[in-house]
Amino acid sequence: DLHSFTTRRSSDLVSGPVTVTAGPAVVDTGAVIAATIPRGTTQQLSANVTWSDGTQGVVGAGAAWSSDTPANIAVTGSGTASTPGAVGSSAVVTATFDGVSGTATVTVGAPDLASLTLSPATVDLAKGLTQALTATAAYSDGSSTPLPSLTWQSSAPTVVSVTGAGVVKAEVASGSASITASSGAVTSNAVTVTAQPA
């Protein structure tokens, strides 16, 4: 959600003829954009601003940033946020631009899946035999659990098939296939499985 902030300005009262000269537009209102950042990743924070002439824009590194709980959400002076805290923890982040400040809550989200690794790298199987492959996950915060739901695929399923649990089977007496597993946009290394005579 967006947390608005405003400034107020006063003008002097004078008598007699007055010459008015328009000055540059200044920030009147704005809103820091709240965010949820996956644990172990960084993100440039930003704020929407509206100038006194009605112009709107977005500022990021141009503002001065701070966090009230850097143990949860650490923020550099230019607004790059990192997530040392536990999942679900948060901090109130402040941005100051042209003398106007605003705040928003930034939360530590679940870590992103960074990679998937299958082992062993190669498998030799006699026709009709099976072997389970092992999948290991790595997340953005350095953790390896839980293992996400995986989609398994064989490049030549009539030669080497693979089940939804990662069990490969040599369907013929010769040939090979590459086996991969994926979750979302992350795909594992390929395991080469070679079928041999029984």
C-alpha positions as CSV (number, residue, x, y, z in Angstrom):
1,D,0.0,0.0,0.0
2,L,1.0,3.6,-0.4
3,H,1.7,6.0,2.5
4,S,1.2,9.6,1.5
5,F,3.1,12.6,2.8
6,T,2.6,16.4,2.3
7,T,4.3,19.7,2.9
8,R,2.8,23.1,3.6
9,R,4.3,26.4,2.6
10,S,3.5,29.9,3.8
11,S,3.7,33.2,1.9
12,D,4.3,36.7,3.2
13,L,1.5,39.4,3.0
14,V,2.6,42.7,1.5
15,S,0.8,45.9,0.4
16,G,1.1,47.8,-2.8
17,P,2.0,46.5,-6.2
18,V,3.5,43.1,-6.3
19,T,5.5,41.4,-9.0
20,V,5.2,37.6,-9.0
21,T,7.9,35.4,-10.6
22,A,7.2,31.7,-11.0
23,G,9.9,29.5,-9.4
24,P,10.8,25.9,-10.2
25,A,8.3,23.3,-9.2
26,V,8.9,21.6,-5.9
27,V,7.7,18.4,-4.3
28,D,4.3,18.8,-2.8
29,T,3.1,15.2,-2.2
30,G,4.5,11.8,-2.6
31,A,4.2,8.1,-1.7
32,V,6.9,5.6,-0.8
33,I,6.1,2.3,-2.6
34,A,5.8,-0.5,-0.1
35,A,7.4,-3.8,-1.1
36,T,8.0,-7.4,-0.1
37,I,11.5,-8.5,-0.9
38,P,12.5,-12.2,-1.1
39,R,15.0,-13.1,1.6
40,G,18.6,-13.2,0.4
41,T,17.9,-10.7,-2.5
42,T,18.3,-7.0,-2.9
43,Q,15.9,-4.4,-4.5
44,Q,16.1,-0.8,-5.3
45,L,13.2,1.0,-3.5
46,S,11.3,3.8,-5.1
47,A,8.7,6.5,-4.3
48,N,6.1,8.2,-6.4
49,V,6.2,12.0,-6.2
50,T,4.0,14.9,-7.4
51,W,5.5,18.3,-7.9
52,S,3.7,21.6,-7.3
53,D,2.9,22.0,-11.0
54,G,1.1,18.7,-11.1
55,T,3.9,16.7,-12.7
56,Q,4.4,13.2,-11.4
57,G,7.4,11.0,-11.4
58,V,9.3,8.2,-9.6
59,V,12.5,8.6,-7.6
60,G,14.8,5.9,-6.4
61,A,18.5,6.4,-5.8
62,G,18.0,10.2,-6.0
63,A,16.3,10.2,-2.6
64,A,17.9,9.7,0.8
65,W,16.8,6.4,2.4
66,S,16.9,4.8,5.9
67,S,15.4,1.9,7.8
68,D,14.1,1.9,11.4
69,T,15.0,-1.8,11.8
70,P,18.1,-2.7,9.7
71,A,18.3,-6.1,11.3
72,N,15.2,-6.9,9.3
73,I,15.5,-4.7,6.3
74,A,18.8,-2.9,5.7
75,V,18.8,0.1,3.3
76,T,21.7,2.0,1.8
77,G,21.5,5.7,1.6
78,S,20.6,5.4,-2.1
79,G,17.7,3.0,-1.4
80,T,19.1,-0.4,-2.1
81,A,17.3,-2.8,0.3
82,S,18.6,-6.1,1.5
83,T,16.9,-8.7,3.7
84,P,18.9,-10.0,6.7
85,G,15.8,-10.6,8.8
86,A,13.6,-13.7,9.0
87,V,10.8,-14.3,6.6
88,G,7.8,-12.2,7.6
89,S,9.8,-9.6,9.5
90,S,9.6,-6.0,8.4
91,A,10.9,-2.4,8.8
92,V,9.5,1.1,8.3
93,V,11.6,2.7,5.5
94,T,11.9,6.4,5.1
95,A,12.7,8.3,1.9
96,T,13.5,12.0,1.8
97,F,13.4,13.9,-1.4
98,D,13.7,17.7,-1.8
99,G,13.1,18.1,1.9
100,V,9.9,16.0,2.0
101,S,9.8,12.6,3.8
102,G,7.5,9.7,3.6
103,T,7.5,6.1,5.0
104,A,6.3,2.7,4.0
105,T,6.6,-0.8,5.4
106,V,9.0,-3.2,3.6
107,T,8.7,-6.9,4.4
108,V,11.0,-9.9,4.1
109,G,9.4,-12.5,1.8
110,A,10.1,-16.1,1.2
111,P,13.4,-16.7,-0.6
112,D,13.5,-17.3,-4.3
113,L,14.5,-20.6,-5.8
114,A,18.0,-19.9,-7.3
115,S,19.0,-23.3,-8.7
116,L,18.3,-27.0,-9.0
117,T,21.0,-29.7,-9.1
118,L,20.5,-33.3,-10.1
119,S,22.9,-36.2,-9.3
120,P,24.6,-38.3,-10.3
121,A,25.7,-36.5,-13.4
122,T,25.7,-39.7,-15.5
123,V,23.9,-43.0,-15.2
124,D,24.4,-46.3,-17.1
125,L,21.3,-48.6,-16.9
126,A,20.7,-52.1,-18.3
127,K,17.4,-52.4,-20.2
128,G,14.5,-52.7,-17.8
129,L,16.4,-51.4,-14.7
130,T,15.6,-48.2,-12.8
131,Q,17.4,-45.7,-10.7
132,A,16.2,-42.7,-8.6
133,L,17.9,-39.4,-9.3
134,T,18.5,-36.9,-6.4
135,A,17.5,-33.3,-6.7
136,T,18.9,-30.6,-4.5
137,A,17.5,-27.1,-4.3
138,A,19.4,-23.8,-3.5
139,Y,17.5,-20.7,-2.5
140,S,18.5,-17.0,-2.6
141,D,19.2,-17.0,1.2
142,G,21.5,-20.0,1.0
143,S,19.0,-22.5,2.3
144,S,18.3,-25.8,0.5
145,T,14.9,-26.8,1.9
146,P,12.1,-27.4,1.2
147,L,12.5,-29.2,-2.1
148,P,9.9,-27.6,-4.4
149,S,7.4,-29.5,-6.6
150,L,9.4,-30.6,-9.7
151,T,8.5,-31.4,-13.3
152,W,10.7,-34.1,-14.7
153,Q,11.5,-34.5,-18.4
154,S,13.4,-36.9,-20.7
155,S,14.8,-35.8,-24.0
156,A,14.0,-39.3,-25.4
157,P,11.3,-41.0,-23.3
158,T,11.2,-44.1,-25.5
159,V,14.8,-44.7,-24.7
160,V,14.9,-43.6,-21.1
161,S,11.7,-42.7,-19.2
162,V,11.4,-40.7,-16.0
163,T,8.6,-40.7,-13.4
164,G,7.2,-37.7,-11.6
165,A,9.4,-38.8,-8.6
166,G,12.6,-38.7,-10.6
167,V,13.0,-42.4,-11.2
168,V,14.6,-43.2,-14.6
169,K,14.2,-46.5,-16.5
170,A,16.1,-47.8,-19.5
171,E,13.3,-48.8,-22.0
172,V,15.7,-50.2,-24.6
173,A,19.1,-51.8,-24.8
174,S,21.0,-48.9,-26.4
175,G,20.8,-45.2,-26.7
176,S,20.8,-42.3,-24.2
177,A,18.7,-39.4,-23.0
178,S,19.1,-36.2,-21.0
179,I,17.0,-35.9,-17.9
180,T,16.1,-32.5,-16.4
181,A,13.9,-31.3,-13.6
182,S,12.3,-27.8,-13.4
183,S,10.3,-25.7,-11.0
184,G,8.8,-22.5,-12.4
185,A,11.5,-20.7,-14.4
186,V,14.4,-22.7,-12.8
187,T,15.7,-25.7,-14.7
188,S,18.3,-28.2,-13.4
189,N,21.5,-29.5,-15.0
190,A,21.0,-32.4,-17.4
191,V,21.8,-35.9,-16.3
192,T,22.8,-38.2,-19.1
193,V,21.3,-41.7,-18.8
194,T,22.7,-44.4,-21.2
195,A,20.7,-47.5,-21.8
196,Q,22.7,-50.8,-22.2
197,P,21.9,-54.4,-23.0
198,A,20.6,-56.4,-20.1
